[in-house]
Structures are given as C-alpha cells and as structure tokens.
C-alpha cells in the first residue's frame, strides 16, 4: 500500500527535531540520543476520515521503513 504525501517543513532543528505541516495538520519528529541508540518519537494530528489506530499503524510503518533505511537494511 502506498500514498502520496506532500507537506512543508516549518522547523528543522538538526539533529533534534523536525516539524512539518500538511494541509491543516501538523507532525513533529524528535530524535533523542539514549544509551541504546537514538529514540525517534513522532507526534501527528490525526485526520477525521480514517480510524486513529489505522493512522497510528501507518505512521509506525513509515518509522519502521526509516529504521531499515538508516540501518542499511532496505
């Protein structure tokens, strides 16, 4: 499954935080160094047309893909 995504970065605080808007919604990604590596936390404004849990699973799939990419597994 795939989808088109377009947005505007409104804050890039490398290497700590990225904030973007898409339509009237916003998402933020934080990167925090821990003893085990880097913890990535994503916050997003949920839309109203799709179930929250489905949206959460979609964002998690994006993070999982990003993890494989940065680990050189994709």
Wavefront OBJ file of the C-alpha trace (Angstrom):
o trace
v 0.000 0.000 0.000
v 1.262 3.488 -0.733
v 0.092 7.061 -0.805
v 1.207 10.461 -1.978
v 2.375 12.813 0.739
v 3.170 16.497 0.426
v 3.925 18.974 3.152
v 6.071 21.898 4.234
v 8.843 21.720 6.789
v 8.225 24.503 9.307
v 11.115 23.674 11.641
v 14.326 21.754 11.113
v 16.376 21.718 14.307
v 19.027 19.197 13.261
v 19.682 16.755 14.736
v 16.911 17.135 17.336
v 13.511 17.842 15.795
v 11.619 18.196 12.523
v 8.168 19.766 12.267
v 6.040 19.828 9.126
v 2.554 20.846 8.104
v 0.389 19.123 5.536
v -2.912 20.796 4.867
v -4.284 21.937 8.202
v -2.456 19.227 10.149
v 0.999 19.023 11.681
v 3.505 16.332 12.543
v 6.662 16.515 14.609
v 9.540 14.056 14.852
v 12.020 14.176 17.722
v 15.383 12.406 17.848
v 16.813 11.775 21.334
v 20.109 10.008 21.923
v 19.857 7.221 24.515
v 22.261 4.593 25.830
v 20.762 2.141 23.307
v 20.907 4.427 20.276
v 18.538 7.129 19.080
v 14.891 7.146 20.145
v 12.608 8.525 17.435
v 9.243 9.892 18.571
v 6.579 11.033 16.143
v 3.553 13.145 17.003
v 0.805 13.854 14.478
v -2.585 15.496 14.177
v -4.996 12.716 13.326
v -7.436 13.170 10.479
v -11.158 12.595 10.905
v -11.898 10.339 7.918
v -9.780 7.324 8.973
v -9.649 5.434 12.276
v -6.964 6.695 14.699
v -5.438 3.229 15.197
v -5.144 2.765 11.436
v -3.390 6.127 11.137
v -1.089 5.265 14.020
v -0.187 1.977 12.334
v 0.541 3.855 9.100
v 2.876 6.316 10.809
v 4.555 3.396 12.605
v 5.098 1.662 9.255
v 6.817 4.822 7.997
v 9.090 4.851 11.064
v 9.855 1.144 10.620
v 10.822 1.781 6.993
v 13.008 4.708 8.079
v 14.720 2.450 10.660
v 15.509 -0.159 7.999
v 16.835 2.585 5.726
v 19.225 4.124 8.254
v 20.421 0.694 9.338
v 21.197 -0.102 5.701
v 18.680 -2.931 5.512
v 16.371 -1.537 2.842
l 1 2 3 4 5 6 7 8 9 10 11 12 13 14 15 16 17 18 19 20 21 22 23 24 25 26 27 28 29 30 31 32 33 34 35 36 37 38 39 40 41 42 43 44 45 46 47 48 49 50 51 52 53 54 55 56 57 58 59 60 61 62 63 64 65 66 67 68 69 70 71 72 73 74
